[in-house]
Amino acid sequence: MDGHIDVPFTAEHGGTGPLTWGQRGMWDAMGRNPTSQTTIAQILPLPASAARTPDAVAQALARTVARHQALRTRLVSTGAGPRQVAAQTGEIALRVYETERDRLQHDTQRIWYEIATQPTPREDVVPLEACLVMVDGAVQRIVFGFNHLTLDWHASQIVLNDVRSLLTAGTFATDAAMQPLDVARWEQESGRSRTDRAVRYWREQCARIPLTMLSAPAGPGRTPRSQEATFTSPALNAAARRLAAHHRLTTSTVLLVATATMLGAWTGHKVSALTVIVHNRFRAAYRHVVSNLQQGGLLTLDLDGEVDFDELLTRGGAGALATYRHAYYEQAAVDRVLTEAREARGGEVLPYCCFNDVSTSEEGVPRLAAEDPDRDAVMAMRPQTRLHWLPEPSQVRCRFCLRLRGSGASRMISLNGDSVYLPPHHLEAFLYGLEHLVVTAAFEPVSLAQVREQCQQARTDTADFAGVGG
């Protein structure tokens, strides 16, 4: 059964204003690549203690939409450029789908896929879609479709937590935060010094990084051109945790530096560069903001001298902090830097390789405990490594796009590669090589020369190199 419920909402404030810097970056990106997907699709399973009637869920969603401006905001073109328009009142069109218990998982995934893959225009997009998936009249799952132009992945997690909390405890999960119009106003009035610092950083880095990382075609490409694999490795997760504890870093930073090291060794560049997707919620006032604050940061890692991976983790840890510090800026100002760099160097300066941590929970620096696996235990995990090719990979502009999903021991990597520059057998070898680097470095020194040698071997003898993963 498929039906709809129109749920009214009333908020304290609405209004019109400029886009946040993150919204403007996404708006411009869609202008360059109109076919890109901009819907963030999420599934919220309701806990056993949650209220499950359609009316209760509808009222929780109405309260959440009233609270978060981004869920009732559309972006529109004007003579003065794009603007965000937040409605004060309106209706949410909820889709209601009744299914059988033995089809709950299948039908939920099907609805998620429909929402995630539907074409999305840039302008005047419905800010929120939601479908209640029910069994015997009780809501079991809520499938959301968030407009990525108005909010980012981390904002979607805040919304899910709020809805879950309302349905289980009757209260929101967090205190009220700044609204997108407030953020945009602060950026316009007080953000100049932050942008100026970012401009200096980007100008310095763009003068020394390669024009792009994967510059040489490695084959004719596949159809579809982008190929994507997921990679699960308990050994990699355990080893990354050990390295993070030793170097006082997060496991995400360890994997970021390992990726940059591998990418530089793979391509032969002496400076490795990655676009890092940064959620920009480091300021206390932004921690629980529901908006699009996400922007691209630029990580650079020097791969010179006779260094080992421990030294690269030290360099990369400092580099990651610089990346995060300079990833919040007025988009037009950094775009001008990129234009200047292109004119000065005779070609577009952009890594076309990105790293995006969309883990489900934030984690700090880990502390090793007695129960953490030792070398023998980590090595014994190697046969559990699994690589799975996605039948319908996302089609992206990047030649290399690595995402971290999940958290802790259940963390998974997905890697999307342009098959002209990173054919499937190279993509597979890269992931097994990343595992090999991190697992080995957790227990013994690994020199940069060794990593370069292994990467060159991988490009000519993929089967042997991939075999280290079991």
ROMAR-77319 format. One record per residue (C-alpha): x, y, z; residue number from 1. Coordinates in steps of 0.02 Angstrom, whole numbers. Layout:
<gudrens>
GUDREN       px       py       pz    nr
GUDREN        X        Y        Z   NUM
...
</gudrens>
This chain:
<gudrens>
GUDREN       px       py       pz    nr
GUDREN        0        0        0     1
GUDREN       64      172      -46     2
GUDREN      -11      336       15     3
GUDREN       29      511       73     4
GUDREN        5      619      227     5
GUDREN       18      808      218     6
GUDREN       90      870      383     7
GUDREN       86     1057      421     8
GUDREN      229     1144      513     9
GUDREN      251     1317      588    10
GUDREN      421     1386      636    11
GUDREN      469     1539      737    12
GUDREN      560     1620      592    13
GUDREN      582     1613      404    14
GUDREN      674     1729      288    15
GUDREN      783     1757      137    16
GUDREN      970     1783      128    17
GUDREN     1133     1738       43    18
GUDREN     1196     1560       34    19
GUDREN     1319     1493      161    20
GUDREN     1493     1464       92    21
GUDREN     1460     1277       90    22
GUDREN     1295     1299       -2    23
GUDREN     1377     1412     -130    24
GUDREN     1515     1286     -161    25
GUDREN     1386     1149     -193    26
GUDREN     1282     1266     -302    27
GUDREN     1433     1306     -411    28
GUDREN     1484     1122     -419    29
GUDREN     1311     1076     -483    30
GUDREN     1326     1212     -613    31
GUDREN     1485     1129     -677    32
GUDREN     1412      953     -667    33
GUDREN     1222      962     -682    34
GUDREN     1200      772     -685    35
GUDREN     1278      748     -512    36
GUDREN     1168      674     -376    37
GUDREN     1129      795     -236    38
GUDREN     1009      693     -130    39
GUDREN     1075      623       34    40
GUDREN      969      468       65    41
GUDREN      964      397      241    42
GUDREN      869      258      328    43
GUDREN      816      277      510    44
GUDREN      767      111      592    45
GUDREN      654      149      739    46
GUDREN      709       77      907    47
GUDREN      591      -39     1000    48
GUDREN      554      100     1126    49
GUDREN      503      225      991    50
GUDREN      327      286      959    51
GUDREN      275      201      797    52
GUDREN      105      269      746    53
GUDREN      102      371      586    54
GUDREN       30      520      681    55
GUDREN      170      516      812    56
GUDREN      304      506      678    57
GUDREN      222      643      576    58
GUDREN      218      760      726    59
GUDREN      400      722      766    60
GUDREN      448      766      588    61
GUDREN      345      926      594    62
GUDREN      436      980      753    63
GUDREN      604      938      675    64
GUDREN      567     1035      516    65
GUDREN      509     1184      618    66
GUDREN      670     1178      718    67
GUDREN      794     1162      575    68
GUDREN      784     1298      443    69
GUDREN      879     1195      313    70
GUDREN      735     1069      306    71
GUDREN      618     1205      243    72
GUDREN      740     1301      133    73
GUDREN      746     1313      -56    74
GUDREN      885     1392     -159    75
GUDREN      830     1508     -299    76
GUDREN      916     1615     -430    77
GUDREN      898     1804     -423    78
GUDREN      976     1950     -514    79
GUDREN     1097     1966     -367    80
GUDREN     1145     1782     -372    81
GUDREN     1075     1629     -284    82
GUDREN      979     1654     -122    83
GUDREN      911     1538       10    84
GUDREN      727     1555       54    85
GUDREN      671     1478      219    86
GUDREN      484     1453      239    87
GUDREN      406     1493      407    88
GUDREN      252     1387      374    89
GUDREN      212     1248      253    90
GUDREN      178     1063      235    91
GUDREN      283      906      228    92
GUDREN      219      778      102    93
GUDREN      253      611      187    94
GUDREN      244      454       85    95
GUDREN      173      304      178    96
GUDREN      213      127      122    97
GUDREN      140      -30      202    98
GUDREN      236     -193      177    99
GUDREN      251     -367      249   100
GUDREN      380     -406      383   101
GUDREN      475     -527      272   102
GUDREN      490     -390      139   103
GUDREN      535     -247      257   104
GUDREN      721     -247      218   105
GUDREN      696     -268       30   106
GUDREN      563     -134       13   107
GUDREN      657      -11      124   108
GUDREN      814      -29       17   109
GUDREN      712      -10     -142   110
GUDREN      633      153      -80   111
GUDREN      805      214      -22   112
GUDREN      875      180     -195   113
GUDREN      731      271     -281   114
GUDREN      762      425     -174   115
GUDREN      951      417     -186   116
GUDREN      959      404     -375   117
GUDREN      821      519     -434   118
GUDREN      878      666     -542   119
GUDREN      887      826     -440   120
GUDREN      886     1001     -516   121
GUDREN      990     1138     -439   122
GUDREN      853     1263     -407   123
GUDREN      694     1265     -302   124
GUDREN      714     1085     -244   125
GUDREN      598     1011     -112   126
GUDREN      712     1019       42   127
GUDREN      652      858      123   128
GUDREN      574      695       68   129
GUDREN      520      560      190   130
GUDREN      436      391      175   131
GUDREN      364      295      322   132
GUDREN      387      108      295   133
GUDREN      259       14      400   134
GUDREN      216     -163      449   135
GUDREN       42     -198      521   136
GUDREN        9      -11      538   137
GUDREN      167       26      640   138
GUDREN      312      127      570   139
GUDREN      471       22      563   140
GUDREN      585      129      456   141
GUDREN      591      309      396   142
GUDREN      680      338      231   143
GUDREN      740      518      211   144
GUDREN      796      614       59   145
GUDREN      891      773      107   146
GUDREN      938      907      -18   147
GUDREN     1128      913      -19   148
GUDREN     1123     1093      -81   149
GUDREN     1049     1152       84   150
GUDREN     1130     1030      207   151
GUDREN     1276      910      214   152
GUDREN     1299      731      272   153
GUDREN     1344      778      451   154
GUDREN     1189      887      461   155
GUDREN     1084      739      406   156
GUDREN     1152      640      554   157
GUDREN     1098      778      674   158
GUDREN      922      770      600   159
GUDREN      914      581      618   160
GUDREN      969      594      800   161
GUDREN      837      726      835   162
GUDREN      697      623      758   163
GUDREN      753      467      851   164
GUDREN      761      563     1015   165
GUDREN      588      639      991   166
GUDREN      513      468      960   167
GUDREN      598      385     1108   168
GUDREN      615      523     1239   169
GUDREN      502      662     1178   170
GUDREN      645      788     1171   171
GUDREN      777      842     1046   172
GUDREN      948      761     1055   173
GUDREN     1044      927     1060   174
GUDREN     1020     1108     1108   175
GUDREN      961     1230      975   176
GUDREN     1099     1291      859   177
GUDREN     1131     1431      735   178
GUDREN     1020     1430      581   179
GUDREN     1086     1437      401   180
GUDREN     1032     1618      378   181
GUDREN     1128     1662      538   182
GUDREN     1282     1569      476   183
GUDREN     1275     1656      306   184
GUDREN     1258     1825      393   185
GUDREN     1411     1791      502   186
GUDREN     1511     1737      349   187
GUDREN     1464     1897      257   188
GUDREN     1499     2013      403   189
GUDREN     1642     1930      498   190
GUDREN     1721     1797      389   191
GUDREN     1845     1900      288   192
GUDREN     1999     1861      394   193
GUDREN     1962     1676      387   194
GUDREN     1947     1683      198   195
GUDREN     2108     1784      185   196
GUDREN     2204     1650      281   197
GUDREN     2130     1514      171   198
GUDREN     2178     1609       13   199
GUDREN     2359     1623       69   200
GUDREN     2366     1437      108   201
GUDREN     2286     1383      -55   202
GUDREN     2398     1499     -156   203
GUDREN     2555     1426      -75   204
GUDREN     2500     1247     -100   205
GUDREN     2438     1269     -279   206
GUDREN     2610     1333     -328   207
GUDREN     2694     1169     -279   208
GUDREN     2573     1023     -302   209
GUDREN     2559      923     -464   210
GUDREN     2432      991     -588   211
GUDREN     2335      833     -552   212
GUDREN     2379      670     -466   213
GUDREN     2324      536     -590   214
GUDREN     2377      620     -752   215
GUDREN     2420      473     -865   216
GUDREN     2282      365     -940   217
GUDREN     2307      182     -893   218
GUDREN     2184      104    -1013   219
GUDREN     2033      131    -1124   220
GUDREN     1910      137     -980   221
GUDREN     1755       36     -940   222
GUDREN     1568       63     -958   223
GUDREN     1514      143     -847   224
GUDREN     1673      244     -836   225
GUDREN     1675      255     -645   226
GUDREN     1700       90     -554   227
GUDREN     1676       71     -367   228
GUDREN     1722      -59     -237   229
GUDREN     1694      -77      -51   230
GUDREN     1834     -144       58   231
GUDREN     1813     -216      232   232
GUDREN     1967     -262      330   233
GUDREN     1968     -297      518   234
GUDREN     2158     -303      508   235
GUDREN     2167     -129      432   236
GUDREN     2050      -57      563   237
GUDREN     2146     -135      708   238
GUDREN     2315      -79      638   239
GUDREN     2252       98      604   240
GUDREN     2192      108      784   241
GUDREN     2364       54      847   242
GUDREN     2454      183      740   243
GUDREN     2331      318      792   244
GUDREN     2360      284      976   245
GUDREN     2549      286      954   246
GUDREN     2551      449      855   247
GUDREN     2411      536      950   248
GUDREN     2303      549      795   249
GUDREN     2128      491      749   250
GUDREN     2112      333      646   251
GUDREN     2034      440      509   252
GUDREN     2193      545      501   253
GUDREN     2300      388      493   254
GUDREN     2199      325      345   255
GUDREN     2205      497      263   256
GUDREN     2395      504      275   257
GUDREN     2410      323      217   258
GUDREN     2301      363       66   259
GUDREN     2406      516       23   260
GUDREN     2566      415       43   261
GUDREN     2502      275      -68   262
GUDREN     2436      396     -198   263
GUDREN     2601      489     -208   264
GUDREN     2701      328     -217   265
GUDREN     2581      259     -348   266
GUDREN     2599      410     -462   267
GUDREN     2782      448     -426   268
GUDREN     2750      627     -371   269
GUDREN     2863      703     -238   270
GUDREN     2716      801     -169   271
GUDREN     2551      712     -144   272
GUDREN     2389      810     -143   273
GUDREN     2211      764      -97   274
GUDREN     2049      861      -89   275
GUDREN     1981      824       84   276
GUDREN     1795      849      115   277
GUDREN     1785      944      280   278
GUDREN     1624      962      380   279
GUDREN     1681     1126      464   280
GUDREN     1600     1096      632   281
GUDREN     1755     1124      737   282
GUDREN     1690     1288      810   283
GUDREN     1579     1258      961   284
GUDREN     1443     1368      887   285
GUDREN     1437     1259      731   286
GUDREN     1441     1087      812   287
GUDREN     1254     1054      794   288
GUDREN     1214     1168      646   289
GUDREN     1099     1090      516   290
GUDREN     1156     1169      354   291
GUDREN     1283     1141      217   292
GUDREN     1449     1191      295   293
GUDREN     1548     1061      199   294
GUDREN     1690     1123       90   295
GUDREN     1845     1055        7   296
GUDREN     2011     1065       97   297
GUDREN     2180     1037       15   298
GUDREN     2301      915       96   299
GUDREN     2481      912       37   300
GUDREN     2612      787       92   301
GUDREN     2797      799       49   302
GUDREN     2867      631       -5   303
GUDREN     3050      677      -10   304
GUDREN     3203      606       72   305
GUDREN     3234      437      151   306
GUDREN     3087      440      270   307
GUDREN     2979      304      342   308
GUDREN     2792      300      369   309
GUDREN     2808      353      551   310
GUDREN     2886      517      492   311
GUDREN     2752      536      359   312
GUDREN     2618      516      493   313
GUDREN     2699      658      590   314
GUDREN     2704      767      434   315
GUDREN     2531      715      380   316
GUDREN     2455      745      551   317
GUDREN     2516      925      546   318
GUDREN     2461      938      365   319
GUDREN     2287      875      409   320
GUDREN     2268     1012      540   321
GUDREN     2320     1143      412   322
GUDREN     2195     1068      289   323
GUDREN     2050     1081      413   324
GUDREN     2102     1255      467   325
GUDREN     2096     1321      289   326
GUDREN     1942     1228      224   327
GUDREN     1815     1361      276   328
GUDREN     1812     1509      157   329
GUDREN     1714     1613       34   330
GUDREN     1706     1501     -119   331
GUDREN     1732     1640     -247   332
GUDREN     1896     1693     -165   333
GUDREN     1973     1519     -176   334
GUDREN     1904     1499     -352   335
GUDREN     2005     1654     -400   336
GUDREN     2162     1572     -328   337
GUDREN     2130     1418     -435   338
GUDREN     2108     1527     -588   339
GUDREN     2271     1618     -551   340
GUDREN     2361     1451     -530   341
GUDREN     2292     1386     -694   342
GUDREN     2352     1541     -787   343
GUDREN     2523     1539     -703   344
GUDREN     2555     1354     -729   345
GUDREN     2471     1326     -896   346
GUDREN     2342     1200     -840   347
GUDREN     2207     1166     -712   348
GUDREN     2278     1138     -538   349
GUDREN     2166     1014     -450   350
GUDREN     2206      841     -377   351
GUDREN     2047      760     -444   352
GUDREN     2074      640     -299   353
GUDREN     1969      659     -143   354
GUDREN     1952      587       32   355
GUDREN     1785      595      123   356
GUDREN     1757      529      299   357
GUDREN     1570      499      320   358
GUDREN     1589      392      475   359
GUDREN     1433      370      580   360
GUDREN     1513      433      740   361
GUDREN     1652      551      789   362
GUDREN     1803      478      876   363
GUDREN     1951      553      963   364
GUDREN     2127      487      986   365
GUDREN     2111      304     1039   366
GUDREN     2197      226     1188   367
GUDREN     2260       49     1172   368
GUDREN     2199      -76     1300   369
GUDREN     2251     -251     1347   370
GUDREN     2115     -323     1237   371
GUDREN     2178     -234     1080   372
GUDREN     2245     -365      959   373
GUDREN     2433     -391      952   374
GUDREN     2534     -425      795   375
GUDREN     2488     -609      783   376
GUDREN     2304     -571      808   377
GUDREN     2305     -433      677   378
GUDREN     2394     -544      551   379
GUDREN     2268     -681      585   380
GUDREN     2131     -560      531   381
GUDREN     2201     -540      355   382
GUDREN     2100     -682      277   383
GUDREN     1941     -592      333   384
GUDREN     1973     -449      211   385
GUDREN     1838     -432       79   386
GUDREN     1824     -328      -79   387
GUDREN     1655     -308     -164   388
GUDREN     1620     -223     -330   389
GUDREN     1463     -117     -336   390
GUDREN     1350     -159     -484   391
GUDREN     1293       22     -503   392
GUDREN     1438      136     -454   393
GUDREN     1415      322     -425   394
GUDREN     1470      426     -574   395
GUDREN     1583      564     -508   396
GUDREN     1704      690     -584   397
GUDREN     1850      637     -473   398
GUDREN     1973      510     -540   399
GUDREN     1993      440     -365   400
GUDREN     1865      459     -226   401
GUDREN     1893      366      -63   402
GUDREN     1760      367       74   403
GUDREN     1766      302      251   404
GUDREN     1600      233      313   405
GUDREN     1548      162      481   406
GUDREN     1664      175      630   407
GUDREN     1780       76      742   408
GUDREN     1799     -109      703   409
GUDREN     1656     -101      577   410
GUDREN     1733       38      471   411
GUDREN     1725        9      284   412
GUDREN     1813       94      139   413
GUDREN     1735      129      -29   414
GUDREN     1842      182     -175   415
GUDREN     1771      253     -337   416
GUDREN     1894      266     -480   417
GUDREN     1893      335     -656   418
GUDREN     1932      176     -754   419
GUDREN     2034      273     -883   420
GUDREN     2158      326     -749   421
GUDREN     2129      192     -617   422
GUDREN     2069       30     -700   423
GUDREN     1980      -96     -588   424
GUDREN     2134     -205     -564   425
GUDREN     2233      -52     -510   426
GUDREN     2094        3     -393   427
GUDREN     2093     -169     -313   428
GUDREN     2282     -168     -295   429
GUDREN     2278        5     -217   430
GUDREN     2157      -51      -80   431
GUDREN     2256     -207      -38   432
GUDREN     2414     -101      -42   433
GUDREN     2337       23       80   434
GUDREN     2298     -121      197   435
GUDREN     2473     -191      178   436
GUDREN     2553      -23      218   437
GUDREN     2451       12      375   438
GUDREN     2458     -165      445   439
GUDREN     2646     -179      418   440
GUDREN     2684       -5      485   441
GUDREN     2588      -41      645   442
GUDREN     2724     -163      697   443
GUDREN     2883     -121      603   444
GUDREN     2962       24      507   445
GUDREN     2907       44      326   446
GUDREN     3014      159      219   447
GUDREN     2944      269       83   448
GUDREN     3060      179      -38   449
GUDREN     2974       15        6   450
GUDREN     2803       91      -26   451
GUDREN     2860      158     -195   452
GUDREN     2931      -11     -242   453
GUDREN     2772     -101     -192   454
GUDREN     2664       21     -290   455
GUDREN     2768        1     -446   456
GUDREN     2756     -188     -427   457
GUDREN     2567     -172     -408   458
GUDREN     2551      -79     -573   459
GUDREN     2637     -219     -666   460
GUDREN     2593     -372     -564   461
GUDREN     2425     -340     -481   462
GUDREN     2387     -518     -436   463
GUDREN     2540     -544     -327   464
GUDREN     2517     -378     -238   465
GUDREN     2332     -402     -206   466
GUDREN     2372     -572     -136   467
GUDREN     2444     -497       23   468
GUDREN     2265     -467       77   469
GUDREN     2229     -652       84   470
</gudrens>
